[in-house]
Amino acid sequence: MIKENIKPQTLLSTLWIFILFNMLLRDLHEFPTEGYIEELMSMNLSDQAMLLYAFIVEIPILMVLLSRVLTDSANKWANIIAASVAMLGIASTLPAADLDDIFFAVINIVALLGVMRTAWNLSTQEQTLITLAQER
């Protein structure tokens, strides 16, 4: 039922798109709740805090591209590090989370674990290809 011959780089990029959509839609999902817009408007964030949030949001956006263009060994570590940082960001929201936030967090954490597993296996696939090429 699940396609088995998906290139790992394509799978990684697709997982990052999935994660990014979940992050964005989780935020949009909150807008109709009572008091959410007022709470956003009353926040007084410093430029440094806004830069930090921009950096965190940029991670999945950047990983969509990097997952397709980096070499396997660079891809492995970039994806593992990016997924770890994203997971820490998600975990930091859990103390104040309600049920729908927890739902989105669980979905994203499972997808991030998929990123880490796929990335971890990249070097094995690269090594197998090198071995096969040397045998010929």
N, C-alpha and C positions, 0 to 999 in steps of 0.2 A: 504494500500500500504506500509506503514512504519511498520516494526515489532514492536509490542508493548511490548513484554516480554523480552526485552534486560535488563540484569542486569546493574544497574547504574554504578558499578565499570568497567564493560566492556565498556560501553558507554563513560565514562570519559577517560579511557585509549585510546580508539579509537579516541576520539576528540583530545587528546594530540598528537597522531601520525599524525593526519591530520594537526594540527597546525605546528608541527615540519617540515613536508614535505613542507608546504607552505612557511615557513621561509627559508628553504634551497633552494627550487626552485626559490624563489624570488631573492636570491643572485646569483644563477647560471644563472638566466635569464638576469642578468645585464652584464655578461662577454662579449657577442658579441657587446655591445654598444661601440661606438668610444670613446677612451680615458679612459675607465673604468680600464683596467689593469694598465695603466700608473699611474692613480690616486691612485690605491691601492699600487703600488710600491713606490710612493712618500710619503706615510703616514709614519710619524715617531711617533709611539705609544709607550708610556712608558710601562714597565712591569705591573704597576698598572692598566693601561687602558686595557691591554690584559687580565689581571685576571678578571676585571669587565665584559668584553665581554664574557669570558669563563663561568663565573657564570650565566650570562643571558641566554646563549645558553644551559647551563646544565639544566635549569628549566624544559623545556618541556620534555627533555630526562628522567630526574628523575621522573617526574609526570606520565609518561607512566607506570613505575614500581609501584610507591607509590599508584596510583589510584586503583591498584589491590590488594595490600597487607595491607593497613592501615584499621583500624576499621572505621566505618561510621563517628563517630564524628571527629576523626583525619583527615579523608579523606575530610570531609566537609571544615574544616578550611585550610588545606594544599592546596586544589584546589582553594579555593576563594582567598587566599593570592597569590599563584603562578599566577593565572589568572590576578589578579590586577597588579602584578609586570610586567608580560608580556605585559599587555595593556599599561602600562606607557612606556615601552621600545618601543612599536610600535608607540605610540603617539609622542614620542620624535623624530621619523624619519620624521614625516609629514611635518614640515616646509620646508624641502628641497626635498620633494617628487615630482616625476613626475606622470603621469597618471597610469602607470603600478604599481608603488609603492603604490599608493592610492588604486588601485584595490586589491592588496594582503593584504593591511592593513585592508580594510573593511571586506574581507573574514575572516581574522584572528580574528578581533574584534567580528564578529558575532559568530565564533566558541568559542571564550573565554567567551562570554556571555552565550553560551550553557553550557560550563563547569561550570560557576558560578550557573546557574539555576539548573543543575543536582545535583551539590554538595549541594546547599542550601536545596534541597528536600531530601537529604540522611537521615537526622535526623528524618524527618517525617516518612520515610519508616521503619527505625530502631525502632522507638517508636510504630508503628503499629504492627510490628512483636512481640515486647515485650508484648503488650496488648493482642494480639491473643494467645500467649503462656500462659499468666496468666489466661485467660478465660478458657482454657482447664483444 
